[in-house]
Amino acid sequence: MDDFGSGYSSLNMLKEAPVDEIKLDMRFLSAADPYGRAEEILHMIITMGNDMKLSIIAEGVETEQQKVMLQGFGCNKAQGYFYARPMREAEYTELLRKEKEEN
């Protein structure tokens, strides 16, 4: 389920749809958190998803601090500018090749 936490995604959709992965909406990691609830909501969603044996991926990760926080909550998949900017397929293939050589 893409962009969980926004739009039409809801807890009812988790109950009613054959979902095997939750992709957390990037707005949970944005700076705008007027009530200071984003981290607790993220933690609860990740815990719930893990309890349901769903794969959890966070989008919009831009800092080491966000990465560490998400890992601490049990989220082991993430995407965002912290890892790489959007790129063409050829660039991505080259990046994978270089990483493979380094490891």
C-alpha positions as CSV (number, residue, x, y, z in Angstrom):
1,M,0.0,0.0,0.0
2,D,1.7,3.2,-1.2
3,D,1.7,6.4,0.7
4,F,0.2,4.9,3.9
5,G,-1.1,7.6,6.1
6,S,-2.4,9.9,3.4
7,G,-5.2,10.0,0.8
8,Y,-7.3,6.8,0.6
9,S,-5.0,4.6,2.6
10,S,-6.4,3.7,6.0
11,L,-6.5,1.1,8.7
12,N,-9.7,-0.3,7.0
13,M,-7.7,-0.9,3.8
14,L,-5.2,-3.0,5.8
15,K,-8.1,-5.1,7.0
16,E,-9.9,-5.4,3.6
17,A,-7.2,-5.5,1.0
18,P,-4.5,-8.1,0.3
19,V,-1.6,-6.0,1.4
20,D,1.9,-7.4,1.9
21,E,3.9,-4.1,2.1
22,I,3.2,-0.7,3.6
23,K,5.1,2.3,2.1
24,L,5.0,5.1,4.7
25,D,4.1,8.5,3.3
26,M,7.1,10.9,3.3
27,R,5.2,13.6,5.1
28,F,5.7,11.7,8.4
29,L,9.4,12.6,8.1
30,S,8.9,16.2,7.0
31,A,9.8,19.1,9.2
32,A,6.2,20.2,9.7
33,D,5.0,18.4,12.8
34,P,3.0,21.1,14.7
35,Y,1.8,18.8,17.5
36,G,5.0,16.6,17.8
37,R,3.2,13.4,17.0
38,A,4.9,12.2,13.8
39,E,7.6,10.0,15.5
40,E,5.1,8.3,17.7
41,I,2.7,7.6,14.8
42,L,5.6,6.3,12.7
43,H,6.6,4.0,15.6
44,M,3.1,2.7,16.0
45,I,2.6,2.0,12.3
46,I,5.9,0.3,11.9
47,T,5.2,-1.9,15.0
48,M,1.7,-2.7,13.8
49,G,3.1,-3.6,10.3
50,N,5.8,-5.8,11.8
51,D,3.3,-7.5,14.0
52,M,1.1,-8.2,10.9
53,K,4.2,-9.6,9.1
54,L,4.1,-6.8,6.5
55,S,7.1,-5.4,4.8
56,I,7.6,-1.7,5.8
57,I,9.3,0.9,3.6
58,A,9.7,4.5,4.6
59,E,10.0,7.1,1.8
60,G,11.5,10.5,2.0
61,V,14.5,9.7,4.2
62,E,17.0,12.6,3.9
63,T,19.2,12.4,7.0
64,E,21.3,9.9,9.0
65,Q,19.1,10.8,12.1
66,Q,15.9,9.8,10.2
67,K,17.6,6.5,9.1
68,V,18.7,5.7,12.6
69,M,15.3,6.5,14.1
70,L,13.5,4.3,11.6
71,Q,15.9,1.4,12.1
72,G,15.3,1.8,15.9
73,F,11.5,1.5,15.3
74,G,12.1,-1.7,13.3
75,C,11.8,-0.3,9.7
76,N,14.5,-1.9,7.6
77,K,13.7,-0.5,4.2
78,A,13.9,3.1,3.2
79,Q,14.3,5.3,0.2
80,G,15.1,9.0,-0.2
81,Y,17.8,11.5,-1.0
82,F,19.9,10.2,1.9
83,Y,20.6,7.2,-0.2
84,A,20.5,8.7,-3.7
85,R,18.8,11.2,-5.9
86,P,16.5,9.9,-8.7
87,M,18.5,8.5,-11.6
88,R,18.3,6.9,-14.9
89,E,18.5,3.1,-15.3
90,A,22.0,3.2,-16.7
91,E,23.2,5.2,-13.7
92,Y,21.5,2.9,-11.3
93,T,23.1,-0.2,-12.9
94,E,26.5,1.4,-12.7
95,L,25.9,2.3,-9.0
96,L,25.0,-1.3,-8.3
97,R,28.1,-2.6,-10.2
98,K,30.4,-0.3,-8.2
99,E,28.8,-1.4,-4.9
100,K,29.2,-5.0,-5.8
101,E,32.9,-4.5,-6.6
102,E,33.4,-2.7,-3.2
103,N,31.8,-5.6,-1.3
